[in-house]
Amino acid sequence: MNSLESLTTFFGWCSVISTGVLFLTSAALLLMRGLIAGIHARMFGMTEADVSRAYFQYLAQFKIAVIVFNLVPYIALRMMA
């Protein structure tokens, strides 16, 4: 297996794993938002509205990071092969 194939495989699996983590995190926040937000609000001394905003910001930034650092390199490597 040459280095281009290895990199393609690596970024492919990184994309799968990162996307899975993103979906699990999104599902957990959607299904248990009240419980999780209450815990985090008490832990960090924030209001639940601020915690909800922080969750949205986290999911948006994580999604962008997955696309930029995992999916785009994988697609570029697939186009090169």
Secondary structure, 3 states (H helix, E strand, C coil): CCHHHHHHHHHHHHHHHHHHHHHHHHHHHHHCHHHHHHHHHHHHCCCHHHHHHHHHHHHHHHHHHHHHHHHHHHHHHHHHC
